[in-house]
Structures are given as structure tokens and as C-alpha cells.
Amino acid sequence: MSYVVTGAGRGIGRAVVERLLADGGTVVAIERDPAALDWAHPNLIALAGDAADEAVAERAADLAQGEAPLIGWVNNAAVFGEAAPFASKPTSAVLDAITLNLGLALVGCATAVRRFLAAGTPGSIVNVSSHQALRAVPGCVPYVTAKAAIEGLTRALAVEYGPRGVRVNAVAPGSIGTERYAEFLARQEPEAAVRIEDEMALLHPLGRVGRPEEVAAAITHLLSADAGFINGATVPVDGGRSVLAHDPEAL
């Protein structure tokens, strides 16, 4: 069995790859930054490139199918832009920013579906969304819009291709302690970093940010036969952040 994982060099993507390798799978890891692919495993195939490039996606599928039947595809790659007020940007720039993230999932889904259908075998796709698809953060219109669209894409493909054995689901992480998160904290003054971590604890009912391996566990479950009757779902992996309603009497 083989898999393709995009944005696989760091954070959630890398945790997914490590989990799939530990379970005995062969993984093609797509990553834009070649330096993030400097780790080796006999069942790991590193592919440097842009996951939104259809040629790169097709190459990844070829490599995976050259090793074992392709059964899973994880669209994890994302572009994180700087927060900015919606009205401060030209409409074309906002649309381009939306397309950057939506295109990453769209290309991966299209490639995976075509390969599953051509092989005549069942397959599973997992798209990585965000808690922001439900609870928007100010200044993040392109990212929020793209993630909401990815969840819509997930549902549409699940309905269209479920009858042909292709399951499509998504996970919506909360704040996760990735390298990017650690680098963000490291750029802050010590007092500001403590304040941010305290705020993150309040935003997540479990009192902390998540770990990449916790998201990876949910993703690999959705890829597996154990999740064979889960289709078209978006699973929150956010410690309860998306359902939190602060008690007004506590304010």
C-alpha cells in the first residue's frame, strides 16, 4: 500500500508521514522546501516541488503506484499569508490568495480520484482544513475562505465518488504546536510569549495547543479501513476549540 502526503516536510505533514511509515506503508512526500526532506527511510520517497503543480502531483502518483497500490492521499500543504484587513487589498489579490490554498487541495483531489478510478480500486483522501473554516479570525479572509471551500470540496467529492469506492474526508485542526508555532513564540518578547500561550490555553477547552502527532492519528484513521463508513465528514481535531462558548457570567 502506498500514500501521497503534501506539505510533508514539517509539522502535521511530517507527523502523518512518520505514522504511515511506522504502519508499514510506502509514502511519497511532496514538499516545496528540499531542506525539509533531508530525512531518510527505506519506504520514503521524497519529492521536492509545488503540490499545486499538476505535473508534480502526477509524478507523485507515478512514484507511489510504482511501489505499491495507491490507497491514500493527504492534502496537507498550505500557504500562510500575513494577516491584513480585507478592504486593504485589491480584489484580485484576495482571489489569488484564496486560489493558492484551494488549488493545493483541488489538484491533489483531482489526481487522486483519477488514479483510484483508473486502477479500479478503493481509495481515501483526507484534506486538512482548519478551525478557522467555522470560526474566522480577523484579517484572514483568504485563508478562511479557502479552508471553507476545501470543506465544501470534501463533501461534494464524497457524494460524487463515494459510489465508486472513493472516500473523501477532512480534519480541522485547532492551534497546533508545530515548528511554525514554536518559531512564532520565539520571535516574541518573553512576557508576550507567556501571554500568547495563556490565551491559547483559554481558547482550547483541553487547556493547551495540540500536537502534530494527534492530528496525524486522526488522519491515518480516516485513511484506514477502520474508517470505511466515514465519508464526507470534517473531523475537528482542536481540543474543543470549535465548540467553545465562553460563559457570559464569567466575563
Secondary structure, DSSP 8 states (H G I E B T S, - for coil): -EEEEES-SSHHHHHHHHHHHHTT-EEEEEES-GGGG----TTEEEEES-TT-HHHHHHHHHHHHHHS-EEEEEE----------GGGS-HHHHHHHHHHHHHHHHHHHHHHHHHHHHHT--EEEEEE--GGGTS--TT-HHHHHHHHHHHHHHHHHHHHHGGGTEEEEEEEE-SB--HHHHHHHHTS-HHHHHHHHHHHHHHSTTSS-B-HHHHHHHHHHHHSGGGTT--S-EEEESTTGGG----GGG-
